[in-house]
Amino acid sequence: MSKKIIIPKRIVTANNQREILINHAVEITDKRITAILDLKEFDLSKYDGDIQEFPALTLIPGFVQTHIHLCQTLFRGLADELELLDWLQQRIFPYENSHNQSSLKASARLGIHELLTSGTTTFMDMGTINYEEVIFEELLNSGIKAIAGKTMMDINDLYPEFVETTKDSLKRSYELAEEFHNSDNGRIKYGFAPRFVLSCTEELLKETKSMMQDFDGSIFHTHSSENKKEIEAVKRMHNKENIEYFESIDVLSDQTVLAHCIHVSDSEMALLKSSGTRVSHCPSSNLKLGSGIADIPRYMREGISVSLGADGAPCNNNLDVFTEMRLASLIQKPVYGPTVMKAEEVFRLATIEGAKALHLENEVGSVEIGKYADLVMLNLDIPTSNLLTEDEQVYSSIVYSVGKSSVKEVMVNGKWLVRDGESIDYDKDELYSTGKSELEKLIERAKVNS
């Protein structure tokens, strides 16, 4: 067994007691946290394991994001100033359809590197129709934790070339789940990912929900109620709102995560609550696409699970959870007043509440004995942070003041993946050059008019 003790300046636990611990250390045995030691009572001189001291760094749980598109990282900056349906039709669907294995691998590697170096240690990804095995292979190689799945689309009136049959979509999704669900001792899980109502038949949605029951711990992951034109189109198709339609075909449950949920009626909000359905809030994406602002304070008052996601690089244009935390708080204050969406509350959305949304709260999301050692070390003692670093200022620093440049060390399953702000396994210069080369070839394949 490999044992080590990490001694930071402070520990922000995100546990139920909301403890911030000073003069404490975390003991890690192999992949898990085995003790949280009070250094006033523990004699380090008698410890025979590895002791690692970080006197200037704050230890927090790794961030958990619940809605990402790794396949789109390559397209950053190529779909600006468009609203959702135009964004899909004119840019994203043509580009995704033009992926080959090499370009998809480059896109996934760029995204994973960005997530890890900005402190995200667990995330849920929606892939693309083809070559999804490439994403899984890169996830397995990377050391990060993820729930991922190929996107499922058996209708596409926006871009008819980018579609598959219902039978093929279901068959390939099931095969991928059989191959990759709970791989590497559960580090990688499968999440079934029908894209959204406008790209899925009723048969596809219902059969997907049914077959995921063969994979314990899987998630039903889709988009909902993001854009007013999208909702109008859903009404024309089904004579129902998005979430009303999902309820009518029995796909809402506590294993369902809906990205966005901006334009939601009172009756739909009641359905979210009664079914236990989770909401993934993506504030940057919602603002950049001009989609609107989800009523997150009301969701939280109603007891609906809320977590955070950066969405894809072309509608954000980064995968940085610090940006999402800051915006998640600030965009609600003009509506509800300055006391709403407090910094600590938002920090919990990005940690333990994200873990709860994915049913991983017993494994990740807080610094507690028995959980995996998925840890991030932040430098908060910098000029752009709060100069007072008392406990009550820590959440303010994390949510409002610092950013991904403050991420210095990242550990997943007790293994360091980022040291002094740099990835151990990924060479950023190689990622850039390969990504640029693959993007140039993809754009030529796509032949998209600018």
C-alpha positions in Angstrom: 0.0 0.0 0.0 1.1 3.5 -0.8 0.5 6.0 1.9 1.1 9.8 2.0 0.2 12.8 4.1 -0.6 16.1 2.5 -0.3 19.2 4.7 -1.9 22.3 3.2 -2.4 25.8 4.6 -6.1 25.0 5.0 -8.7 22.4 3.9 -12.0 23.5 2.5 -13.9 20.2 3.0 -17.4 20.9 1.4 -18.7 18.3 3.9 -22.1 18.5 5.5 -20.7 20.5 8.4 -19.1 22.9 5.9 -15.8 22.8 7.8 -12.7 24.7 6.9 -9.8 23.1 8.7 -6.6 24.9 9.7 -3.5 23.0 11.0 -4.9 19.7 9.6 -3.5 17.1 7.1 -5.1 14.6 4.8 -3.8 11.0 4.8 -4.1 9.1 1.6 -3.7 5.3 1.3 -3.6 4.2 -2.4 -6.6 5.9 -4.0 -8.6 7.0 -0.9 -8.6 9.4 2.0 -8.0 7.3 5.1 -7.7 10.0 7.7 -8.0 13.8 8.3 -5.4 14.5 11.0 -5.3 17.3 13.6 -1.7 18.2 13.6 -2.0 19.5 17.2 -2.5 15.9 18.2 -0.7 13.9 15.6 3.0 13.3 15.8 4.4 13.5 12.3 7.8 12.4 13.4 6.4 8.9 14.0 4.8 8.7 10.6 6.6 6.3 8.1 4.8 7.4 4.9 5.5 10.2 2.5 4.9 13.7 3.9 4.2 16.5 1.4 3.8 20.0 2.6 2.1 22.9 0.8 2.2 25.7 3.3 0.9 28.4 0.9 -1.9 26.3 -0.8 -5.5 25.7 0.0 -6.8 22.2 -0.5 -10.3 21.7 -1.9 -12.2 18.8 -3.4 -11.8 18.4 -7.2 -14.5 20.2 -9.1 -17.4 18.2 -10.7 -18.9 19.5 -13.9 -22.1 17.9 -15.2 -22.3 19.0 -18.9 -19.3 19.1 -21.3 -18.8 18.4 -25.0 -15.2 17.2 -25.5 -15.8 16.6 -29.2 -16.3 20.4 -29.7 -13.1 21.7 -28.1 -11.5 21.9 -31.4 -14.1 24.3 -32.7 -13.5 27.0 -30.1 -14.1 30.5 -31.6 -15.6 29.1 -34.8 -19.3 29.5 -33.9 -19.5 33.0 -32.3 -22.4 35.4 -32.4 -25.1 32.8 -33.3 -28.2 31.6 -31.5 -28.7 28.0 -30.7 -30.4 26.5 -33.7 -28.3 28.5 -36.2 -25.2 27.6 -34.2 -26.1 23.9 -34.6 -27.1 24.1 -38.2 -24.4 26.4 -39.6 -21.4 25.3 -37.5 -21.6 22.5 -34.9 -23.4 19.8 -36.8 -21.2 20.2 -40.0 -18.1 20.2 -37.9 -19.0 17.2 -35.7 -20.1 15.3 -38.8 -16.6 16.0 -40.3 -14.7 14.5 -37.3 -12.5 11.5 -38.0 -10.6 9.5 -35.4 -7.6 11.8 -35.4 -9.4 15.1 -35.1 -11.7 13.7 -32.4 -8.7 12.5 -30.4 -7.1 15.9 -30.6 -10.3 17.6 -29.5 -10.7 15.2 -26.5 -7.1 15.7 -25.4 -7.4 19.5 -25.6 -10.6 19.4 -23.5 -9.3 17.0 -20.9 -6.1 19.0 -20.4 -8.1 22.2 -20.0 -10.4 20.6 -17.5 -7.6 19.0 -15.4 -5.4 22.1 -15.3 -8.4 24.2 -14.2 -9.2 21.8 -11.4 -12.1 19.7 -12.7 -11.5 16.0 -11.7 -14.9 14.6 -12.6 -17.3 15.5 -15.4 -20.1 14.3 -17.6 -19.5 14.4 -21.4 -21.9 14.3 -24.3 -20.0 12.9 -27.3 -20.7 12.8 -31.0 -22.3 10.2 -33.3 -19.2 8.6 -34.7 -15.9 7.3 -33.2 -17.1 7.6 -29.5 -14.6 4.9 -28.6 -11.8 7.4 -29.3 -13.1 9.6 -26.5 -13.3 6.7 -24.1 -9.8 5.6 -24.9 -8.5 9.1 -24.1 -10.5 9.2 -20.9 -9.0 6.0 -19.8 -5.5 7.2 -20.6 -5.9 10.6 -18.9 -6.6 9.6 -15.3 -9.6 11.9 -15.0 -13.0 10.6 -13.9 -15.9 10.8 -16.3 -19.4 9.7 -17.3 -19.5 9.8 -21.1 -21.6 8.6 -24.0 -22.1 9.0 -27.7 -24.7 11.5 -28.8 -27.9 9.8 -30.2 -29.7 11.4 -33.1 -32.2 9.7 -35.4 -33.8 12.9 -36.7 -31.9 15.9 -38.0 -33.9 18.4 -40.0 -31.3 21.1 -39.3 -28.4 19.1 -41.0 -29.7 15.9 -42.5 -26.3 14.5 -43.3 -25.6 14.2 -39.5 -28.0 11.5 -38.4 -28.2 7.7 -37.8 -31.0 5.2 -37.8 -32.8 4.4 -34.6 -31.6 0.9 -34.6 -28.0 1.8 -35.2 -28.1 4.5 -32.5 -29.5 2.1 -29.9 -27.2 -0.8 -30.9 -24.0 1.2 -30.9 -24.8 2.9 -27.6 -25.5 -0.4 -25.9 -22.2 -1.9 -27.3 -20.2 1.1 -26.0 -21.9 0.8 -22.6 -21.1 -2.9 -22.5 -17.4 -2.1 -23.3 -16.8 1.0 -21.2 -19.3 1.3 -18.3 -17.5 1.0 -15.0 -14.1 0.6 -16.7 -10.9 1.0 -14.7 -12.8 0.0 -11.5 -15.6 2.5 -12.0 -13.4 5.6 -12.9 -15.2 5.8 -16.3 -18.9 5.2 -16.6 -21.4 5.3 -19.4 -24.0 8.0 -19.7 -26.7 7.6 -22.4 -26.9 10.8 -24.4 -29.9 11.4 -26.7 -29.1 14.9 -28.0 -32.4 16.7 -27.5 -36.1 16.4 -28.4 -35.7 17.8 -31.9 -33.1 15.2 -32.9 -34.7 12.1 -31.3 -37.8 10.0 -32.1 -40.0 8.9 -29.2 -38.8 5.4 -29.8 -35.2 6.3 -29.4 -35.8 8.2 -26.1 -38.0 5.5 -24.6 -35.7 2.6 -25.6 -32.7 4.5 -24.3 -34.3 5.0 -20.9 -35.2 1.4 -20.8 -31.9 -0.1 -21.8 -29.8 2.0 -19.4 -31.4 0.0 -16.6 -28.9 -2.8 -17.6 -26.1 -0.5 -16.5 -26.3 0.3 -12.8 -25.1 3.8 -12.1 -25.6 5.1 -15.6 -27.2 8.5 -16.4 -29.8 9.7 -19.0 -28.1 12.9 -20.2 -29.8 15.3 -22.6 -30.5 19.0 -23.4 -33.8 20.7 -22.5 -35.6 24.0 -22.7 -32.5 26.0 -23.7 -33.9 28.3 -26.4 -37.3 29.7 -27.2 -37.2 28.7 -30.9 -36.3 25.2 -29.8 -39.3 25.1 -27.5 -41.6 26.4 -30.2 -40.4 23.6 -32.5 -41.0 21.0 -29.8 -44.5 22.2 -29.3 -45.1 21.9 -33.1 -43.8 18.3 -32.9 -45.5 17.1 -29.8 -48.0 19.7 -28.6 -46.1 19.8 -25.3 -43.3 21.7 -23.6 -39.9 20.0 -23.4 -40.2 18.7 -19.9 -43.9 17.9 -20.2 -43.0 15.7 -23.2 -40.2 14.0 -21.3 -42.7 13.2 -18.5 -45.3 11.9 -20.9 -42.8 9.3 -22.2 -41.5 8.4 -18.8 -37.9 9.5 -19.1 -37.7 11.8 -16.1 -36.1 10.3 -13.0 -33.3 10.9 -10.5 -31.0 9.2 -13.1 -31.9 12.0 -15.6 -29.7 15.1 -16.0 -31.1 17.9 -18.2 -28.7 20.6 -19.4 -29.9 24.2 -19.3 -33.6 24.3 -18.3 -33.9 28.0 -18.9 -37.5 28.4 -20.2 -39.5 26.2 -17.8 -43.1 26.6 -16.8 -44.4 26.3 -13.2 -45.9 22.9 -14.1 -42.6 21.7 -15.6 -40.7 22.8 -12.5 -43.1 20.7 -10.4 -42.3 17.7 -12.7 -38.6 18.3 -12.2 -39.1 18.3 -8.4 -41.4 15.3 -8.2 -39.3 13.1 -10.5 -35.9 14.0 -8.9 -34.5 15.1 -12.2 -31.2 17.0 -12.1 -30.5 20.3 -13.7 -27.1 21.2 -15.1 -26.7 25.0 -15.2 -24.4 26.4 -17.9 -24.4 30.1 -17.4 -21.6 31.1 -19.8 -23.2 29.1 -22.7 -26.6 30.5 -21.9 -25.4 34.1 -22.0 -23.1 33.7 -25.1 -25.9 32.1 -27.2 -28.4 34.6 -26.0 -30.6 31.8 -24.7 -31.5 33.4 -21.4 -31.0 32.9 -17.6 -32.3 29.9 -15.8 -34.1 30.6 -12.5 -31.6 28.8 -10.4 -32.5 30.3 -7.1 -36.0 29.1 -7.5 -34.8 25.6 -8.4 -32.7 25.5 -5.3 -35.6 26.7 -3.1 -37.8 24.0 -4.5 -35.1 21.4 -3.7 -34.3 20.5 -7.3 -30.7 19.3 -7.8 -28.6 22.0 -9.5 -25.0 21.6 -10.6 -22.6 23.4 -13.0 -21.2 22.7 -16.5 -19.2 24.7 -19.0 -20.9 23.1 -22.0 -18.8 23.1 -25.1 -15.9 25.4 -26.1 -17.7 26.9 -29.1 -20.5 28.3 -26.9 -18.4 29.4 -24.0 -15.3 29.6 -25.1 -13.5 27.8 -22.3 -14.1 24.9 -19.9 -13.1 26.8 -16.8 -15.4 26.1 -13.8 -14.2 29.3 -12.1 -15.9 31.3 -14.8 -19.1 29.3 -14.3 -19.1 29.8 -10.6 -18.6 33.5 -10.8 -21.3 34.0 -13.5 -23.8 31.6 -11.7 -23.7 34.0 -8.8 -23.6 37.3 -10.5 -26.3 36.9 -13.1 -28.9 36.3 -10.4 -28.1 39.3 -8.3 -29.8 42.0 -10.5 -33.0 39.9 -10.3 -33.0 38.7 -6.7 -30.6 41.1 -4.9 -27.0 40.9 -3.8 -27.7 38.3 -1.0 -28.7 35.5 -3.4 -26.3 32.8 -4.7 -23.7 33.3 -2.0 -20.1 32.3 -2.8 -20.1 29.3 -0.5 -23.4 28.1 -2.0 -22.0 28.3 -5.6 -18.8 26.6 -4.6 -20.9 23.7 -3.4 -22.7 23.5 -6.7 -19.3 23.0 -8.3 -18.2 20.3 -5.9 -20.6 18.2 -3.7 -23.8 19.1 -5.5 -22.2 18.1 -8.8 -21.3 14.8 -7.2 -24.8 14.3 -6.0 -26.2 15.1 -9.4 -24.2 12.2 -10.8 -24.9 9.9 -7.8 -21.2 10.0 -6.9 -21.5 11.8 -3.6 -20.3 8.8 -1.6 -17.1 8.8 -3.7 -16.2 12.4 -4.6 -17.2 16.0 -4.2 -15.8 16.7 -0.7 -12.8 16.0 1.4 -13.9 13.2 3.7 -12.6 9.9 5.0 -13.4 7.0 2.7 -13.8 9.2 -0.4 -11.4 9.1 -3.4 -8.4 11.4 -3.1 -9.6 13.7 -5.9 -8.0 16.9 -4.6 -7.1 20.4 -5.9 -4.5 22.7 -4.4 -5.1 26.5 -5.0 -2.8 29.4 -4.4 -5.1 32.1 -2.9 -2.2 34.2 -1.6 -1.9 36.3 -4.7 -2.5 40.0 -5.4 -5.7 39.4 -7.3 -7.2 37.4 -4.4 -8.7 38.8 -1.2 -5.9 40.1 1.0 -7.7 38.9 4.1 -7.6 35.1 4.1 -9.7 34.3 7.1 -12.2 31.5 6.7 -15.1 33.6 5.7 -13.0 35.1 2.9 -12.0 31.8 1.3 -15.2 31.2 -0.6 -15.2 34.7 -1.9 -11.7 34.3 -3.2 -12.4 31.1 -4.9 -15.7 32.2 -6.6 -15.2 35.9 -7.3 -11.4 36.6 -7.3 -9.1 33.9 -8.5 -9.2 31.7 -11.6 -7.6 28.7 -13.2 -4.2 30.2 -12.9 -4.5 29.6 -9.1 -4.7 25.8 -9.7 -1.3 24.4 -8.8 -1.7 20.7 -8.0 -4.4 18.3 -9.0 -4.8 14.7 -7.9 -7.3 12.0 -9.0 -7.5 8.6 -7.2 -4.5 9.6 -5.1 -2.3 10.2 -8.2 -0.9 13.6 -9.1 -2.0 14.6 -12.6 -1.1 18.3 -12.4 2.1 19.7 -10.7 2.8 23.3 -10.3 0.1 24.2 -12.7 1.3 21.9 -15.5 -0.1 18.6 -16.7 2.2 15.6 -16.1 0.9 13.6 -19.0 0.0 16.2 -21.6 2.4 18.5 -23.5 0.5 21.7 -24.1 2.7 22.7 -27.1 2.0 19.3 -28.7 -1.7 19.7 -28.0 -1.8 23.0 -29.7 0.2 22.0 -32.8 -1.7 18.8 -33.3 -5.0 20.5 -32.6 -4.3 23.2 -35.1 -3.3 20.7 -37.8 -6.3 18.5 -37.2 -8.7 21.5 -37.2 -7.3 22.8 -40.6 -8.0 19.4 -42.1 -11.5 19.1 -40.5 -12.5 22.6 -41.8 -11.5 21.5 -45.3 -13.6 18.3 -44.9 -16.6 20.3 -43.6 -16.5 23.1 -46.2 -18.6 25.4 -44.0 -19.3 28.8 -45.4 -18.1 31.6 -43.1 
